């Protein structure tokens, strides 16, 4: 089992999709990482050698902000918006949609009370 950035990647998935299980790595980043390492994107994670996993791990730690560091950065950005009292921060504080969506009929999940 490949363990990268503290995440156990699913063994049966293709490497291209398996890397997207890491928070902060999407499909485009996954393609770029595999292109840089020279690993075939269609190979299964269980078929990766230890050298391949090491290559992927070094590129992710060197070039990408993932998992805990990224989560804290996002949280701190939202907290900064709330602290300065801007419109987006107020919407975050009130639990309403932030990016201009209508709330009259939609946005049930964002507006509903958390029980």
Secondary structure, DSSP 8 states (H G I E B T S, - for coil): --EETTEE--TTSBHHHHGGGSTT--HHHHHHHHHHHT--TTSBGGG--HHHHHHHHHHHHHH---HHHHHHHHHHHHHHHHHHT-HHHHHHHHT--SSS---SSS-HHHHS---
